[in-house]
């Protein structure tokens, strides 16, 4: 650290932003966190049944563990409460209600612009999260029923006795499908374009996260074989219900960066017919959903679990630090064209997001120091 205290503006008061603020503060920097909503708001706004897929003991951020009262697999509200407690424990200066509009170079440092006013700092850490802006495909035609993105879905009771099509076979889509079944939806269809990899949350008490952590240190082929064997032993052959297993699950992850489904009742629901797998949604005709095989289906509602975008283009897109998908070109370290600008929490890994952002925050503090 230089003799002058370094000032840092962290954008985002989720897990990544708070972890960065805590580690940078311990390293001697003067840190302020700006957040458009409230601390941990991204967690609080998700569906009621959401839980961490990683165990509590492997998910705590630097310097303050998740309390044992949260259980092995903390629920949505417990994670949100933990993030608020984390900010208080580290006495992090969080300024809420400050929606960032743009980050600009200013002399040797940076300026963060808001609708009203700006904030100058030596460094800026952008930590607004990978799942920031809901992404809904522009399907041709018009749907006659109710269509919402998974970000707006809260609980299944609103869909009781209704026929629902969930689009997207990631963790949100599969968990929402199961939630709908448990809440008494009349019928639940899940539209799948690419059959996903599926893992148990834990096998014989060993969290799947540990294999994810180990995968970075093992040969790709070995991880492919291990993952394929675990799936076969855990679930059998699901080809007959529309979910054939990828031949090289880890290789597919490295290529597509799509996380495997962590099974929390989804496979049983598919096997017993409670959730029916159908081809991808392609378009709408006469108000009905048309699938990839040409079939049209009458459904009352559609939940689009079709992912998110980072939403960083309007903030830093002019700086040449993003790829075509709006994802930072570098993580934690500085891009050559933008010294003093850092991105934390935008890497898709198998090691558990909370654990990974904690490691990234510690690395960032070492860089700044």
KOLROLUM-717024 format. One record per residue (C-alpha): residue number from 0; residue in one letter; x, y, z. Coordinates in nm, 4 decimals. Layout:
<rs>
   num   residuo         c1         c2         c3
   NUM         A          X          Y          Z
...
</rs>
This chain:
<rs>
   num   residuo         c1         c2         c3
     0         X     0.0000     0.0000     0.0000
     1         X     0.1255     0.3471    -0.0793
     2         X     0.1789     0.6002     0.1978
     3         X    -0.1520     0.7640     0.0955
     4         X    -0.4687     0.5747     0.1821
     5         X    -0.6234     0.4335    -0.1369
     6         X    -0.9894     0.5172    -0.2015
     7         X    -1.2053     0.2470    -0.3586
     8         X    -1.5653     0.2576    -0.4797
     9         X    -1.7302    -0.0856    -0.4898
    10         X    -2.0415    -0.1069    -0.7070
    11         X    -2.2907    -0.3605    -0.5731
    12         X    -2.3778    -0.4753    -0.2197
    13         X    -2.4225    -0.8431    -0.2934
    14         X    -2.1850    -1.1180    -0.1834
    15         X    -1.9026    -1.0153    -0.4201
    16         X    -1.9187    -0.6456    -0.3381
    17         X    -1.9356    -0.6977     0.0376
    18         X    -1.6483    -0.9473     0.0338
    19         X    -1.4354    -0.6997    -0.1616
    20         X    -1.5209    -0.4164     0.0764
    21         X    -1.4262    -0.6281     0.3779
    22         X    -1.0919    -0.7512     0.2419
    23         X    -0.9962    -0.4101     0.1000
    24         X    -1.0826    -0.2445     0.4297
    25         X    -0.8591    -0.4892     0.6149
    26         X    -0.5823    -0.4050     0.3658
    27         X    -0.6056    -0.0392     0.4629
    28         X    -0.8118     0.1077     0.1803
    29         X    -1.0903     0.3596     0.2301
    30         X    -1.3944     0.1853     0.0827
    31         X    -1.7474     0.2920     0.0016
    32         X    -2.0066     0.0551    -0.1471
    33         X    -2.2814     0.1950    -0.3687
    34         X    -2.5979    -0.0095    -0.4265
    35         X    -2.9130     0.0706    -0.6253
    36         X    -3.1384    -0.1237    -0.3855
    37         X    -3.0518    -0.2768    -0.0476
    38         X    -2.7813    -0.5068     0.0862
    39         X    -2.8401    -0.8575    -0.0480
    40         X    -3.1403    -0.7437    -0.2552
    41         X    -3.0648    -0.9880    -0.5383
    42         X    -3.1132    -1.2807    -0.3017
    43         X    -3.4229    -1.1393    -0.1379
    44         X    -3.5945    -1.0892    -0.4743
    45         X    -3.5677    -1.4511    -0.5927
    46         X    -3.8298    -1.7272    -0.5591
    47         X    -3.9281    -1.8375    -0.2085
    48         X    -3.8023    -2.1967    -0.2329
    49         X    -3.4474    -2.0996    -0.3363
    50         X    -3.1648    -2.2488    -0.1308
    51         X    -2.7886    -2.2506    -0.1588
    52         X    -2.6614    -2.5491    -0.3546
    53         X    -2.3358    -2.5317    -0.1592
    54         X    -2.3131    -2.6179     0.2118
    55         X    -2.2921    -2.3466     0.4735
    56         X    -1.9396    -2.4374     0.5817
    57         X    -1.8050    -2.3929     0.2255
    58         X    -1.9996    -2.0761     0.1494
    59         X    -1.9000    -1.8165     0.4078
    60         X    -1.7318    -1.4941     0.2953
    61         X    -1.3909    -1.3846     0.4321
    62         X    -1.3845    -1.2924     0.7977
    63         X    -1.7385    -1.3935     0.9012
    64         X    -1.8967    -1.7381     0.8725
    65         X    -2.2583    -1.8178     0.7952
    66         X    -2.4192    -1.9022     1.1316
    67         X    -2.4939    -2.2658     1.2155
    68         X    -2.8602    -2.1729     1.2670
    69         X    -2.8891    -2.1350     0.8893
    70         X    -2.8647    -2.5119     0.8476
    71         X    -2.6562    -2.7149     0.6063
    72         X    -2.8162    -2.5682     0.2941
    73         X    -2.9179    -2.2109     0.3827
    74         X    -3.2493    -2.0845     0.2463
    75         X    -3.2933    -1.7641     0.0483
    76         X    -3.3927    -1.5489     0.3462
    77         X    -3.1079    -1.6877     0.5586
    78         X    -2.8538    -1.5913     0.2905
    79         X    -3.0005    -1.2413     0.2614
    80         X    -2.9876    -1.2041     0.6407
    81         X    -2.6281    -1.3268     0.6424
    82         X    -2.5242    -1.0655     0.3879
    83         X    -2.6817    -0.7898     0.5979
    84         X    -2.5066    -0.9241     0.9069
    85         X    -2.1785    -0.9426     0.7146
    86         X    -2.2012    -0.5743     0.6218
    87         X    -2.2681    -0.4864     0.9860
    88         X    -1.9934    -0.7106     1.1218
    89         X    -1.7313    -0.5435     0.9034
    90         X    -1.8836    -0.1950     0.9473
    91         X    -1.8973    -0.1560     0.5695
    92         X    -2.0031     0.1860     0.4444
    93         X    -2.2939     0.1041     0.2122
    94         X    -2.4814     0.3822     0.0350
    95         X    -2.8137     0.2401    -0.0850
    96         X    -3.0498     0.3900    -0.3405
    97         X    -2.7591     0.4883    -0.5663
    98         X    -2.8076     0.3461    -0.9156
    99         X    -2.4890     0.3764    -1.1169
   100         X    -2.5155     0.5180    -1.4699
   101         X    -2.1567     0.5215    -1.5931
   102         X    -1.7946     0.4724    -1.4909
   103         X    -1.5455     0.7129    -1.6477
   104         X    -1.1713     0.7664    -1.6298
   105         X    -1.0840     1.0815    -1.4380
   106         X    -0.7180     1.1781    -1.4222
   107         X    -0.5253     0.9067    -1.2447
   108         X    -0.8467     0.7656    -1.0967
   109         X    -1.2110     0.7066    -1.1753
   110         X    -1.5482     0.8781    -1.1508
   111         X    -1.8700     0.6893    -1.0814
   112         X    -2.1729     0.8785    -1.2109
   113         X    -2.5263     0.8574    -1.0719
   114         X    -2.8497     1.0261    -1.1774
   115         X    -2.7686     1.2926    -0.9218
   116         X    -2.4005     1.3539    -0.8593
   117         X    -2.0872     1.1438    -0.8845
   118         X    -1.8199     0.9854    -0.6686
   119         X    -1.4450     0.9935    -0.7391
   120         X    -1.2069     0.7171    -0.6337
   121         X    -0.8592     0.5853    -0.7066
   122         X    -1.0087     0.2470    -0.7976
   123         X    -1.3499     0.1095    -0.8868
   124         X    -1.4612    -0.2497    -0.8273
   125         X    -1.7671    -0.3542    -1.0283
   126         X    -1.9490    -0.6355    -0.8485
   127         X    -2.3093    -0.6110    -0.9620
   128         X    -2.3380    -0.9821    -1.0330
   129         X    -2.3573    -1.2071    -1.3358
   130         X    -2.7350    -1.2510    -1.2999
   131         X    -2.8228    -0.8850    -1.3126
   132         X    -3.0666    -0.8163    -1.5990
   133         X    -3.3354    -1.0741    -1.6932
   134         X    -3.2979    -1.2042    -2.0490
   135         X    -3.6116    -1.3063    -2.2401
   136         X    -3.5830    -1.4330    -2.5990
   137         X    -3.7730    -1.2420    -2.8640
   138         X    -3.9990    -1.5290    -2.9656
   139         X    -4.1975    -1.4611    -3.2854
   140         X    -4.5704    -1.4140    -3.2405
   141         X    -4.7744    -1.3323    -2.9326
   142         X    -4.8752    -1.5491    -2.6370
   143         X    -5.2351    -1.5331    -2.5200
   144         X    -5.1622    -1.6190    -2.1553
   145         X    -4.9378    -1.4921    -1.8773
   146         X    -4.5628    -1.4809    -1.9427
   147         X    -4.3116    -1.3889    -1.6715
   148         X    -3.9362    -1.4209    -1.6366
   149         X    -3.8136    -1.6404    -1.3514
   150         X    -3.6896    -1.3232    -1.1795
   151         X    -4.0544    -1.2281    -1.1242
   152         X    -4.1641    -1.5747    -1.0055
   153         X    -4.2119    -1.6068    -0.6303
   154         X    -4.4178    -1.9151    -0.5420
   155         X    -4.6277    -2.1827    -0.7090
   156         X    -4.9584    -2.1189    -0.5322
   157         X    -5.0508    -1.8552    -0.7911
   158         X    -5.0481    -2.1307    -1.0559
   159         X    -5.2643    -2.3882    -0.8783
   160         X    -5.4679    -2.5980    -1.1241
   161         X    -5.3142    -2.4120    -1.4195
   162         X    -5.1165    -2.5615    -1.7065
   163         X    -4.7687    -2.4096    -1.7012
   164         X    -4.4764    -2.4238    -1.9433
   165         X    -4.1362    -2.3555    -1.7883
   166         X    -3.8770    -2.2621    -2.0497
   167         X    -3.5159    -2.3359    -1.9627
   168         X    -3.3490    -2.6347    -1.8008
   169         X    -3.1039    -2.4614    -1.5684
   170         X    -3.1273    -2.4682    -1.1915
   171         X    -3.3939    -2.1965    -1.1760
   172         X    -3.6114    -2.3654    -1.4370
   173         X    -3.5949    -2.7115    -1.2834
   174         X    -3.6500    -2.5847    -0.9284
   175         X    -3.9456    -2.3706    -1.0351
   176         X    -4.0946    -2.6710    -1.2174
   177         X    -4.0744    -2.8770    -0.8972
   178         X    -4.2152    -2.5877    -0.6935
   179         X    -4.5129    -2.5675    -0.9302
   180         X    -4.5802    -2.9405    -0.8928
   181         X    -4.5691    -2.9196    -0.5132
   182         X    -4.8059    -2.6206    -0.5180
   183         X    -5.0679    -2.8080    -0.7200
   184         X    -5.0262    -2.6819    -1.0754
   185         X    -5.2564    -2.8677    -1.3147
   186         X    -4.9732    -2.9717    -1.5451
   187         X    -4.6082    -2.8726    -1.5673
   188         X    -4.4118    -2.8870    -1.8919
   189         X    -4.0399    -2.8091    -1.9093
   190         X    -3.9019    -2.6970    -2.2453
   191         X    -3.5452    -2.8211    -2.2941
   192         X    -3.3177    -2.7246    -2.5830
   193         X    -2.9932    -2.8874    -2.4634
   194         X    -3.0292    -3.1723    -2.2112
   195         X    -2.8420    -3.0651    -1.8983
   196         X    -2.5811    -3.2276    -1.6816
   197         X    -2.7342    -3.3289    -1.3468
   198         X    -2.5639    -3.3852    -1.0124
   199         X    -2.6806    -3.4627    -0.6603
   200         X    -2.6392    -3.1886    -0.4029
   201         X    -2.4412    -3.4423    -0.2016
   202         X    -2.3507    -3.8088    -0.2357
   203         X    -2.3018    -4.0134     0.0831
   204         X    -2.2699    -3.6841     0.2684
   205         X    -2.0019    -3.5464     0.0342
   206         X    -2.1110    -3.2195    -0.1362
   207         X    -2.0840    -3.2125    -0.5143
   208         X    -1.9119    -2.8774    -0.4684
   209         X    -1.5994    -3.0634    -0.3551
   210         X    -1.5764    -3.2415    -0.6915
   211         X    -1.6255    -2.9030    -0.8559
   212         X    -1.3346    -2.7620    -0.6585
   213         X    -1.1177    -3.0626    -0.7381
   214         X    -1.2050    -3.0549    -1.1086
   215         X    -0.9786    -2.7561    -1.1665
   216         X    -0.6807    -2.9676    -1.0575
   217         X    -0.7609    -3.2921    -1.2432
   218         X    -0.7291    -3.3911    -1.6108
   219         X    -1.0409    -3.2985    -1.8074
   220         X    -1.0929    -3.6541    -1.9268
   221         X    -1.0791    -3.7887    -1.5718
   222         X    -1.3425    -3.5397    -1.4535
   223         X    -1.5635    -3.6322    -1.7510
   224         X    -1.5484    -3.9998    -1.6519
   225         X    -1.6094    -3.9327    -1.2831
   226         X    -1.9055    -3.7037    -1.3523
   227         X    -2.0594    -3.9475    -1.6017
   228         X    -2.0221    -4.2366    -1.3545
   229         X    -2.1762    -4.0371    -1.0674
   230         X    -2.4748    -3.9458    -1.2846
   231         X    -2.5310    -4.3022    -1.4010
   232         X    -2.5140    -4.4415    -1.0478
   233         X    -2.7315    -4.1624    -0.9062
   234         X    -3.0088    -4.1396    -1.1644
   235         X    -2.9794    -4.4226    -1.4146
   236         X    -3.0569    -4.3669    -1.7820
   237         X    -3.2965    -4.0738    -1.8278
   238         X    -3.3032    -4.0873    -2.2077
   239         X    -3.6533    -4.2310    -2.2072
   240         X    -3.7929    -3.9288    -2.0230
   241         X    -3.6199    -3.6768    -2.2491
   242         X    -3.2983    -3.6159    -2.0564
   243         X    -3.0107    -3.8044    -2.2206
   244         X    -2.6794    -3.7596    -2.0428
   245         X    -2.4030    -3.5566    -2.2079
   246         X    -2.1138    -3.7849    -2.2982
   247         X    -1.8494    -3.5442    -2.1667
   248         X    -2.0200    -3.3320    -1.8983
   249         X    -1.7113    -3.1468    -1.7758
   250         X    -1.5860    -3.0773    -2.1277
   251         X    -1.9314    -2.9402    -2.2094
   252         X    -1.9141    -2.7134    -1.9054
   253         X    -1.5747    -2.5776    -2.0059
   254         X    -1.7072    -2.5056    -2.3556
   255         X    -2.0488    -2.3598    -2.2696
   256         X    -1.9993    -2.2410    -1.9097
   257         X    -2.3449    -2.3658    -1.8132
   258         X    -2.3654    -2.5028    -1.4605
   259         X    -2.5066    -2.8527    -1.4062
   260         X    -2.8459    -2.8923    -1.2438
   261         X    -2.8236    -2.9663    -0.8734
   262         X    -3.1062    -3.2129    -0.8172
   263         X    -3.3501    -3.1227    -0.5391
   264         X    -3.6402    -3.3429    -0.6469
   265         X    -3.6397    -3.2726    -1.0196
   266         X    -3.5388    -3.6204    -1.1396
   267         X    -3.8102    -3.7907    -0.9319
   268         X    -4.0683    -3.5450    -1.0673
   269         X    -3.9647    -3.6235    -1.4258
   270         X    -3.9610    -3.9971    -1.3682
   271         X    -4.3105    -4.0018    -1.2159
   272         X    -4.4505    -3.7731    -1.4860
   273         X    -4.5181    -3.4750    -1.2609
   274         X    -4.2867    -3.2703    -1.4836
   275         X    -4.3000    -3.3537    -1.8545
   276         X    -4.0006    -3.2745    -2.0753
   277         X    -4.0845    -3.1169    -2.4124
   278         X    -3.8724    -2.9632    -2.6918
   279         X    -3.7617    -2.6017    -2.6859
   280         X    -4.0123    -2.3196    -2.7333
   281         X    -3.9716    -2.1748    -3.0827
   282         X    -4.2572    -1.9287    -3.1383
   283         X    -4.6217    -1.8431    -3.0773
   284         X    -4.9082    -1.8998    -3.3196
   285         X    -5.2711    -1.8040    -3.2538
   286         X    -5.1741    -1.7356    -2.8933
   287         X    -5.0361    -2.0877    -2.8406
   288         X    -4.6794    -2.2057    -2.7775
   289         X    -4.5145    -2.3886    -3.0682
   290         X    -4.2349    -2.6279    -2.9780
   291         X    -3.9243    -2.7339    -3.1651
   292         X    -4.0914    -3.0471    -3.3031
   293         X    -4.3756    -2.8437    -3.4554
   294         X    -4.6317    -2.9260    -3.1890
   295         X    -4.8421    -2.6436    -3.0495
   296         X    -4.9490    -2.6605    -2.6854
   297         X    -5.2193    -2.4800    -2.4932
   298         X    -5.0846    -2.3486    -2.1644
   299         X    -5.2200    -2.0899    -1.9239
   300         X    -4.8853    -1.9455    -1.8255
   301         X    -4.5171    -1.9477    -1.9197
   302         X    -4.2254    -1.8982    -1.6823
   303         X    -3.9165    -1.8033    -1.8827
   304         X    -3.6167    -1.9330    -1.6880
   305         X    -3.3995    -1.8110    -1.9723
   306         X    -3.1144    -1.6582    -1.7785
   307         X    -2.9704    -1.3146    -1.7238
   308         X    -2.7261    -1.0659    -1.8724
   309         X    -2.4645    -0.8742    -1.6802
   310         X    -2.6097    -0.5399    -1.7929
   311         X    -2.2635    -0.3834    -1.7880
   312         X    -2.2708    -0.2384    -2.1387
   313         X    -2.4217     0.0965    -2.0436
   314         X    -2.1883     0.1324    -1.7457
   315         X    -1.8476     0.0324    -1.8822
   316         X    -1.9114    -0.0729    -2.2426
   317         X    -1.7312     0.2343    -2.3740
   318         X    -1.4065     0.1274    -2.2044
   319         X    -1.3351    -0.1798    -2.4197
   320         X    -1.3315    -0.4177    -2.1227
   321         X    -1.6261    -0.6453    -2.2145
   322         X    -1.6652    -0.9332    -2.4573
   323         X    -1.9544    -0.9659    -2.7034
   324         X    -2.1772    -1.1166    -2.4337
   325         X    -2.1174    -0.8267    -2.1952
   326         X    -1.8876    -1.0295    -1.9680
   327         X    -1.5619    -0.8716    -1.8439
   328         X    -1.2539    -0.9693    -2.0411
   329         X    -1.0485    -0.9910    -1.7233
   330         X    -1.1452    -1.0889    -1.3692
   331         X    -1.0024    -0.9264    -1.0561
   332         X    -0.6862    -0.8091    -1.2336
   333         X    -0.6864    -0.4849    -1.4319
   334         X    -0.7394    -0.4670    -1.8062
   335         X    -0.4405    -0.2938    -1.9737
   336         X    -0.6660    -0.0179    -2.1057
   337         X    -0.8363     0.0439    -1.7705
   338         X    -0.5864     0.0464    -1.4812
   339         X    -0.7623     0.0706    -1.1465
   340         X    -1.0870    -0.0869    -1.2696
   341         X    -1.1675    -0.4355    -1.1412
   342         X    -1.4489    -0.6886    -1.1918
   343         X    -1.5357    -0.9479    -0.9268
   344         X    -1.8063    -1.2145    -0.9383
   345         X    -1.8429    -1.2700    -1.3130
   346         X    -1.6744    -1.6080    -1.3547
   347         X    -1.8925    -1.9185    -1.3858
   348         X    -1.7197    -2.1954    -1.1908
   349         X    -1.8029    -2.5289    -1.0280
   350         X    -1.6494    -2.4302    -0.6955
   351         X    -1.9504    -2.2444    -0.5566
   352         X    -2.0088    -1.8743    -0.6238
   353         X    -1.9849    -1.7530    -0.2638
   354         X    -1.6612    -1.9397    -0.2078
   355         X    -1.5182    -1.8153    -0.5368
   356         X    -1.6043    -1.4480    -0.4806
   357         X    -1.4433    -1.4723    -0.1380
   358         X    -1.1220    -1.6003    -0.2976
   359         X    -1.1401    -1.3295    -0.5633
   360         X    -1.1893    -1.0609    -0.2984
   361         X    -0.8785    -1.1780    -0.1133
   362         X    -0.6809    -1.1723    -0.4381
   363         X    -0.8069    -0.8221    -0.5126
   364         X    -0.6940    -0.6962    -0.1734
   365         X    -0.3464    -0.8384    -0.2384
   366         X    -0.3341    -0.6610    -0.5748
   367         X    -0.4405    -0.3269    -0.4283
   368         X    -0.1993    -0.3649    -0.1395
</rs>
